[in-house]
């Protein structure tokens, strides 16, 4: 059995908690209402303005785990907020719009052609440019439109939180800065070929970990007016779980099933992402292994080389170490819940989310 198959067989996917569907449904309905109104407003001025807004609507409602709204929701409820409060639904919608902004721009930076098994937005508009026979360079047009679509998502996220308490706005502002800082570190590390553990962990923390788990938790507590009481304990849960989330993402980027993840297998290897997997392997290889690892980041990396790199990551123990680290981090996060005086079943829900984050297959 090939390394990729062995790794997929080892991880039995954990089912999503049942409550995720309800949270996702409310958030998606709010996003749809906002974007439907905007599509009607701007297309009445100029019919062509419907296109970028419709692309944004299709992208964000095509799928997604909705983890960030779920962490925000349960921190809000656990800090005494009402589960049906429209304020936390708006916050969840804002988090998803911000996430969409990051994904669209990330796809441009990484040169990704597909996401969720369909064309990325810049590829969609590049194809439209070619189909219509328009002037100029199709690639620049597609990327330019995609940047603007991402920017629209960023603006609508801000608007949804405009009436939130000051503490919540401060958290959201910090979250936005952190995700951009993390993205720069990722770009820089990829360009320089950074392969050390400290760099990989820092990128993981700021690009994904904090904005996926810790900051949405803080946002929920702030919306309930309890950030001072819950901020520290929620960090003790959120930071290790955020790191575990990104480590699982790293594994899926190398070994995931493209039919489930919606992205080609091996994309992270072709892009030369500075992940913990690569950093661990770099400490342990020499000779032919070193030469193979030096091929990371080559856009012409062949399928045979991808398979060889997968084998290498398994054979040097990098995969085993990352899996063990995920288990340890999730254990630390779950243990931290014991010191948080959450109400409304939030402690149980957050424990379920921790298990799902660690064992998901997409």
C-alpha positions in Angstrom: 0.0 0.0 0.0 1.3 3.5 -0.9 2.1 6.0 1.8 -0.8 8.2 0.9 -3.2 5.3 1.1 -1.7 4.1 4.4 -2.1 7.6 5.9 -5.7 7.9 4.8 -6.5 4.4 6.1 -5.0 5.3 9.5 -7.2 8.3 10.1 -10.9 7.4 10.5 -12.8 10.6 9.9 -14.7 12.0 12.8 -18.2 13.0 12.0 -19.1 16.7 12.3 -21.1 17.5 15.5 -24.8 17.6 14.8 -25.1 21.2 16.1 -22.9 22.4 13.3 -25.7 22.2 10.7 -28.0 24.5 12.7 -25.3 27.1 13.2 -24.3 26.9 9.6 -27.9 27.2 8.4 -28.5 30.4 10.3 -25.2 32.0 9.2 -25.7 31.0 5.6 -29.2 32.5 5.6 -27.8 35.8 6.9 -25.0 35.9 4.3 -27.5 35.1 1.5 -29.8 37.8 2.6 -27.0 40.4 2.7 -25.6 39.4 -0.7 -29.1 39.1 -2.3 -29.9 42.6 -1.3 -26.5 43.9 -2.6 -26.9 42.0 -5.9 -30.3 43.6 -6.4 -29.0 47.1 -5.4 -26.0 47.2 -7.6 -27.4 45.3 -10.6 -30.2 47.9 -10.8 -27.5 50.5 -11.4 -25.4 48.4 -13.8 -26.3 44.8 -14.7 -22.6 43.8 -15.0 -22.1 44.6 -11.3 -24.1 41.5 -10.4 -21.3 39.3 -11.6 -18.6 39.8 -8.9 -21.3 39.7 -6.2 -22.9 36.6 -7.6 -19.4 35.0 -7.7 -18.9 35.9 -4.1 -22.3 34.5 -3.1 -21.8 31.2 -5.0 -18.3 30.8 -3.5 -19.2 31.3 0.1 -22.4 29.3 0.0 -20.9 26.3 -2.0 -19.7 24.6 1.2 -17.5 24.9 4.2 -17.2 23.6 7.7 -18.4 26.8 9.4 -16.1 26.1 12.3 -15.4 29.8 13.1 -19.1 30.6 13.6 -19.4 27.5 15.8 -16.5 28.5 18.1 -17.9 32.0 18.4 -21.4 30.7 19.0 -20.4 28.3 21.9 -18.2 30.9 23.6 -21.1 33.3 23.4 -23.6 30.8 24.8 -21.0 29.5 27.4 -20.5 33.1 28.6 -24.3 33.5 29.2 -25.5 34.7 25.8 -28.7 33.5 24.2 -28.3 30.9 21.4 -30.8 32.7 19.2 -29.4 36.1 19.5 -29.1 37.8 16.0 -25.8 39.4 17.2 -23.9 36.1 17.3 -25.4 35.1 14.0 -24.1 38.3 12.4 -20.7 37.7 14.0 -20.7 34.2 12.6 -21.5 35.6 9.1 -18.8 38.2 9.5 -16.3 35.4 10.3 -17.3 33.4 7.3 -17.0 36.5 5.0 -13.6 37.2 6.4 -12.6 33.6 5.8 -13.8 33.9 2.3 -11.7 37.0 1.7 -8.7 35.0 2.9 -9.4 32.0 0.8 -9.9 34.0 -2.4 -6.7 35.9 -2.0 -4.9 32.8 -0.9 -5.9 31.0 -4.1 -4.4 33.9 -6.1 -1.2 33.9 -4.1 -0.8 30.1 -4.4 -1.9 29.9 -8.0 -4.6 27.4 -7.1 -6.9 26.4 -10.0 -9.6 24.6 -8.0 -11.3 24.9 -4.6 -14.1 22.7 -3.4 -13.7 20.8 -6.8 -14.7 23.9 -8.9 -12.7 26.7 -10.5 -11.3 29.3 -8.2 -12.6 32.8 -8.8 -9.6 34.1 -10.5 -9.6 31.1 -12.9 -13.4 31.6 -13.5 -12.9 35.2 -14.6 -9.8 34.4 -16.6 -11.9 31.9 -18.5 -14.6 34.4 -19.0 -12.1 36.9 -20.4 -10.9 34.2 -22.9 -14.5 33.2 -23.8 -15.5 36.8 -24.6 -12.3 37.6 -26.5 -11.6 40.7 -24.4 -8.5 42.9 -24.6 -5.5 42.6 -22.4 -4.1 39.7 -20.4 -6.7 37.2 -19.2 -4.7 36.2 -16.1 -4.4 39.8 -14.9 -8.1 40.3 -15.4 -9.0 37.2 -13.5 -6.7 37.9 -10.6 -7.8 41.6 -10.5 -11.5 40.6 -10.3 -10.8 38.0 -7.7 -8.9 40.5 -5.5 -11.9 42.8 -5.7 -14.4 40.0 -4.8 -12.2 39.2 -1.8 -12.2 42.8 -0.8 -16.0 42.9 -1.0 -16.1 40.0 1.4 -13.8 41.9 3.8 -16.1 45.0 3.6 -19.3 43.1 4.2 -17.7 41.4 7.2 -17.0 44.8 8.7 -20.5 46.0 8.0 -22.1 43.0 9.8 -20.2 43.8 13.0 -20.6 47.6 12.8 -23.0 47.6 15.9 -21.0 45.2 18.0 -19.6 46.2 21.5 -16.2 47.9 21.5 -14.4 44.8 23.0 -15.8 42.6 20.2 -14.6 45.1 17.5 -11.2 45.2 19.1 -11.0 41.4 18.9 -12.2 41.4 15.3 -9.7 44.0 14.4 -6.8 42.0 15.9 -8.0 38.9 14.1 -7.9 40.7 10.8 -4.4 41.9 11.4 -3.2 38.5 12.5 -4.5 36.6 9.5 -2.7 39.1 7.1 0.5 38.9 9.1 0.3 35.1 9.0 -0.3 35.1 5.3 2.8 37.2 4.8 4.9 34.9 6.9 3.6 32.0 4.7 4.5 33.8 1.5 7.9 34.7 2.8 8.6 31.2 4.2 7.6 29.6 0.9 9.8 32.0 -1.2 12.8 31.5 1.1 12.3 27.7 1.5 12.2 28.0 5.3 12.2 24.5 6.7 12.7 25.0 10.5 10.1 24.1 13.1 9.9 27.5 14.7 9.0 29.2 11.5 6.5 26.5 10.6 4.8 26.8 14.0 4.7 30.6 13.8 3.0 30.6 10.4 0.6 27.9 11.6 -0.3 30.0 14.6 -1.0 33.3 12.9 -2.2 32.2 9.4 -4.7 29.7 10.7 -4.7 28.7 14.4 -5.5 31.9 16.1 -8.1 33.1 13.6 -9.8 29.7 13.3 -10.2 29.0 17.0 -8.9 31.4 19.6 -10.2 34.7 18.2 -13.7 33.5 17.3 -13.9 32.2 20.9 -12.8 35.7 22.2 -15.3 37.3 19.8 -18.1 35.2 21.3 -17.1 36.0 24.9 -16.8 39.8 24.0 -20.3 39.8 22.5 -21.6 38.4 25.7 -19.7 41.1 27.7 -17.5 38.6 29.4 -14.1 38.8 27.6 -12.2 39.7 30.8 -13.6 36.7 32.6 -13.2 34.1 29.8 -10.4 35.4 27.5 -7.5 33.6 29.3 -9.2 30.3 29.8 -10.5 30.2 26.3 -7.0 30.9 25.0 -5.8 27.8 27.0 -8.3 25.8 25.0 -8.1 27.7 21.7 -4.4 28.0 21.0 -3.5 24.3 21.2 -6.6 23.4 19.3 -5.8 26.0 16.6 -2.4 24.5 16.2 -3.9 21.0 15.9 -6.3 22.3 13.3 -3.5 23.5 11.1 -1.4 20.4 11.6 -4.4 18.3 10.4 -4.7 20.8 7.4 -1.0 20.1 6.6 -1.6 16.4 6.6 -4.6 16.8 4.4 -2.7 19.0 2.0 -0.3 16.2 1.4 -2.3 13.0 1.9 -6.0 14.1 1.6 -8.4 12.6 -0.8 -9.0 15.2 -3.5 -12.6 14.0 -3.9 -13.2 15.0 -0.3 -10.9 18.0 0.1 -11.8 19.6 -3.2 -8.2 20.4 -4.0 -5.5 18.4 -5.9 -3.4 16.1 -3.8 0.1 17.4 -3.4 -0.6 21.1 -3.9 1.2 22.0 -0.7 4.3 20.2 -1.9 4.3 21.9 -5.3 3.9 25.2 -3.6 6.7 24.4 -1.1 4.6 25.3 2.0 6.8 25.6 5.1 4.9 23.1 7.2 5.8 21.2 10.3 5.8 18.0 8.2 8.6 19.4 6.0 10.5 20.9 8.9 10.6 17.5 10.7 11.7 15.7 7.6 14.4 18.3 6.8 16.0 17.4 10.2 16.2 13.7 9.3 17.1 13.3 5.7 20.3 13.2 3.8 21.6 12.2 0.4 18.8 11.2 -2.0 16.2 12.2 0.6 17.7 15.7 0.8 17.7 16.0 -3.0 14.1 15.0 -3.2 13.1 17.4 -0.4 14.9 20.2 -2.3 12.4 19.7 -5.1 9.6 21.1 -2.9 8.1 24.3 -4.4 8.8 23.2 -7.9 5.7 23.8 -10.0 6.8 20.9 -12.4 6.9 18.4 -9.5 5.7 15.2 -11.1 3.1 12.8 -9.7 5.9 10.2 -9.2 7.9 12.8 -7.2 4.7 13.6 -5.1 4.3 10.0 -4.3 8.0 9.7 -3.4 7.8 12.7 -1.1 4.7 11.2 0.6 6.7 8.0 1.2 9.6 10.0 2.5 7.4 11.9 5.0 6.1 8.6 6.3 9.4 6.8 6.3 11.3 9.4 8.3 8.6 9.5 10.9 7.4 13.0 10.2 3.8 11.9 9.8 3.9 9.9 13.0 5.3 12.8 14.9 2.6 15.2 13.6 -0.2 12.8 14.4 1.2 12.4 17.9 1.4 16.2 18.3 -2.2 16.6 17.2 -3.3 14.0 19.8 -1.3 15.8 22.5 -2.6 19.3 21.6 -6.2 18.1 21.5 -5.7 16.5 24.9 -4.3 19.8 26.3 -7.2 21.8 24.8 -9.9 19.4 26.1 -8.2 19.4 29.6 -8.3 23.2 29.6 -12.1 23.1 29.3 -12.2 21.8 32.9 -11.1 25.2 34.2 -13.7 27.2 32.2 -17.0 27.9 34.0 -19.1 27.7 30.8 -22.9 27.3 30.8 -25.5 26.2 28.4 -23.8 22.9 27.4 -20.9 24.9 25.8 -18.2 22.8 27.5 -19.5 19.6 25.9 -20.0 21.2 22.5 -16.4 22.6 22.5 -15.1 19.1 23.4 -17.0 17.7 20.4 -15.5 20.4 18.2 -12.0 19.5 19.4 -12.4 15.9 18.4 -13.8 16.9 15.0 -11.0 19.4 14.3 -8.4 16.6 15.1 -10.1 13.9 13.0 -11.7 15.6 10.1 -11.0 14.5 6.5 -11.4 17.8 4.7 
